[in-house]
Structures are given as structure tokens and as C-alpha cells.
Amino acid sequence: MRNIIVYAFFFVLFGCSTETVTDTDSITYPDTKTVPFIETLHGTEISDPYRWLEDFTSDEANAWVRKTK
């Protein structure tokens, strides 16, 4: 049982890396329009000007996604 704990510890220790690899340098985000949208949830008003991007079936959102590639 002790060996399992030691191996698990080293697995977690070596699995954690201080380096972060990101691919965000290759993505250029296009200008994104904002649409005024306020939703009230449990008495709190929440502004979400990018809600239109959540409709992944819309032609407009798909055109925006194609511009990011």
C-alpha cells in the first residue's frame, strides 16, 4: 500500500508542470460586435453583450468562428 502512495505522489508531482503551453499566439480574434442584452436571474441583472455568439446554429456566429481560424 505504501508503494502505491509513493508512486501516486510522484505521478502527481511530475504531472504538474510549471510551463504552460498555449496556442493563443496563433489565433487572431476578429472585431466582435456587442448587442445590448440584460437578463434578470434571481433578482440580479446580468449584462451579456456577447450572447449572440452562443447561438452556434446562426449564420452570424458561424461566420465569426470562421474568421478566427
N, C-alpha and C positions, 0 to 999 in steps of 0.2 A: 504494500500500500504506500509505503514511504517513497518508493521509486516512482510511482505514478504521480505523486505530488511534486516531486523534484522535476520530472520531465514536463509536467504541465506548467510549472513555474518558468522553466527555460523556454518552453514553446511560446508562452505569452510574452516573456521578456524579449526574445528575439523577433517575435512577430510585430512588436511595436517599433516603429521607425521614426526617427526624428526628421527624416526627409519627407517632404510631401511632393508628390508628382502630380502636376496639374497640366491639363491640356487647354487651359483658358487662353493661352497666348495665341492659339491658332483660330480662336473664334472672334469674329468682329460682329458685334451686335448692331443691327440697323437702328435708325431712329425709330422710336416707338411712340405711337400716338397714345394719348390718355383720354379716357371717356369718363366724365363725372358719374360716379356710381356710389351711392351710400346705402348700406344695408344696416338694419337695426336688429341686433341679436341680444336678447335678454336685457333690453333697455339701453344698450350701448350702441352708438352709431359708429360704424366701421366704414371707412372710405377705401375703395378698391378700384383705382383708376385703370388697372390692367385686367379687369375681369373679362373683357372681351377675348383675351388670349386663352381663357380656359375652355372656350368652345372649340375643341380640336376638330370638329367637323365643318367649321366655317371656312369658306374660301379665303377670307381675310386673314385668319390666324394661320392657315397653312401657307399662305404667301409669305407671311412674316417669318415662319420657320425656315422656308426655303432660302430666304435672304441671309440667314445666319450661317449657312453652310459654305 
